Amino acid sequence: MRSIITKLWDGTLMPQENLFVYNKEISDACEMSETVRERIKTALPDGEKFLLDQYDELNLTISGAGEEEAFRRGIGVGIRLMMEVTEYDDV
């Protein structure tokens, strides 16, 4: 049996996978974002459309780094909680 940390890290357990399904506000914002992105891409001259793709890639890199840091901090809090609970079990 694989640990939950391993499952989270390797992507077989994804708590965020249903985030958009259960949160209408986020789901609507994602749809609107895609609509706006397509309108911007259509409005750009052909020679500059690559800029929007480059912008998307940079945003993915930035948000990925933020999500990774949030993951690390969340795991750290969970581990500290478990250590504290275990400490009081011995008393």
C-alpha positions as CSV (number, residue, x, y, z in Angstrom):
1,M,0.0,0.0,0.0
2,R,1.4,3.4,-1.0
3,S,1.5,6.3,1.4
4,I,-0.9,9.2,1.0
5,I,2.1,11.5,0.6
6,T,3.5,9.5,-2.3
7,K,0.0,9.4,-3.9
8,L,-0.3,13.2,-3.6
9,W,3.2,13.8,-4.9
10,D,3.0,11.5,-7.9
11,G,-0.5,12.7,-8.8
12,T,-2.6,9.6,-8.3
13,L,-4.5,11.4,-5.5
14,M,-5.6,14.9,-6.6
15,P,-7.8,16.7,-4.0
16,Q,-8.2,19.6,-6.4
17,E,-9.6,17.5,-9.2
18,N,-13.2,18.2,-8.3
19,L,-12.6,21.8,-7.3
20,F,-14.2,23.2,-10.5
21,V,-17.1,20.7,-10.4
22,Y,-18.3,21.6,-7.0
23,N,-17.6,25.4,-7.1
24,K,-19.8,27.1,-9.6
25,E,-18.1,30.5,-9.1
26,I,-14.7,29.0,-10.1
27,S,-16.2,27.0,-12.9
28,D,-17.9,30.1,-14.4
29,A,-14.7,32.1,-14.0
30,C,-12.7,29.4,-15.9
31,E,-15.2,29.5,-18.7
32,M,-15.1,33.3,-18.9
33,S,-11.3,33.3,-18.8
34,E,-11.2,30.9,-21.7
35,T,-13.7,33.1,-23.7
36,V,-11.7,36.2,-23.0
37,R,-8.4,34.5,-23.9
38,E,-9.8,33.4,-27.3
39,R,-11.1,37.0,-27.9
40,I,-7.7,38.4,-27.2
41,K,-6.0,35.8,-29.4
42,T,-8.4,36.6,-32.2
43,A,-7.7,40.4,-31.8
44,L,-3.9,40.0,-31.9
45,P,-2.1,40.2,-35.3
46,D,-0.8,36.8,-36.5
47,G,2.8,37.8,-35.8
48,E,2.0,38.5,-32.1
49,K,-0.2,35.5,-31.2
50,F,2.8,33.7,-29.8
51,L,3.0,36.3,-27.1
52,L,-0.3,35.1,-25.6
53,D,1.0,31.5,-25.6
54,Q,4.2,32.6,-24.0
55,Y,2.2,34.5,-21.4
56,D,0.2,31.4,-20.7
57,E,3.3,29.3,-20.2
58,L,4.8,31.8,-17.8
59,N,1.6,31.9,-15.8
60,L,1.6,28.1,-15.6
61,T,5.1,28.2,-14.3
62,I,4.3,30.8,-11.7
63,S,1.1,29.1,-10.5
64,G,2.8,25.7,-10.5
65,A,5.5,27.1,-8.2
66,G,2.8,28.5,-5.9
67,E,0.9,25.3,-5.8
68,E,4.1,23.3,-5.0
69,E,4.9,25.7,-2.2
70,A,1.4,25.4,-0.8
71,F,1.6,21.6,-1.0
72,R,4.9,21.7,0.9
73,R,3.5,24.0,3.6
74,G,0.3,21.9,3.9
75,I,2.3,18.7,4.3
76,G,4.5,20.4,6.9
77,V,1.5,21.6,8.9
78,G,0.0,18.1,8.8
79,I,3.3,16.5,9.9
80,R,3.6,19.0,12.8
81,L,0.0,18.2,13.9
82,M,0.7,14.5,13.8
83,M,3.9,15.0,15.9
84,E,2.0,17.0,18.4
85,V,-0.9,14.5,18.7
86,T,1.6,11.7,19.0
87,E,3.5,13.6,21.7
88,Y,0.3,13.9,23.9
89,D,-0.6,10.2,23.4
90,D,2.3,9.3,25.6
91,V,1.1,11.4,28.6
